[in-house]
Amino acid sequence: MTQRIDINCDLGEDSSDQGVARDLALMAQISSCSIACGGHAGSDTSMQLMVENATALGLRIGAHPSYPDKENFGRKSLALSSTDLMTSLSDQISSLKDMVEDHDSVMGFVKPHGALYNDMVQDNALAETVIRLLKTMSPVPALMGLAGSDQRALCDRHGVGFIAEAFADRRYLSNGQLTPRSELGAVIEQSELATAQVMSIVNAQSIQSTDGHSIILEADSICIHSDTPGALQQINAIREALSARDIHVGPLP
């Protein structure tokens, strides 16, 4: 049976001409995309453009909500009440979902962004609250979250699909969590290093942490951040390496 791995990007986060052109080029090389929907970045215009192109390319589409904090690009934890946070997330996700359905497609998953993504890894109560929000939607989208975290078990408990995500362009701590972006070397910019990390995930289901520990990492999807310098070159190199080993790029069944 042909081996398969999903490659995803977070898109619609940069409204400059250069950012839009980069996103459109990336879309041709990936199989899933999570689209910023107004919390940390994104507007009706950018969402509409990303949805139109993702639909035309047959990509699996997800919402990319965050703490409502464009000033800090959603990369700062906010002390919001559960009600206020869920209201914001519901508004963000619903705005993207409506656009996707207007194009006769389905929003297949929700991938939290930045600080919210990391906070959900460390706070199961927060993760469960978000999962319960997803259960109110029809159809119920899957949650895309950090591979190896408790979120798969939480999703299973609530009957919600889970997409385990690993990163081509981020270093990991020995506990399996992402190295904070504030630390030197947390982001992998070299294509050869990103490719080596992906191939280790795909072939060995493991990677090396920043302090040399081997971490088990079973992933359904691999992310390359659109704002990582050289993101398109990374994807091209990764796809070439996958193709050489007869590994198909596409969402897992």
Secondary structure, DSSP 4 states (H G I P E B T S, - for coil): --EEEEEEEEES---SHHHHHHHHHHHTT-SEEEEE-SSSS--HHHHHHHHHHHHHHT-EEEEE---S-TTTTT-S-----HHHHHHHHHHHHHHHHHHHHHTT--EEEE---HHHHHHHHH-HHHHHHHHHHHHTSSSPPEEEEETTSTHHHHHHHHT--EEEEEESSB-B-TTSSBPPTTSTT-B---HHHHHHHHHHHHHHSEEE-TTS-EEE---SEEE--TTSTTHHHHHHHHHHHHHHTTEEES---
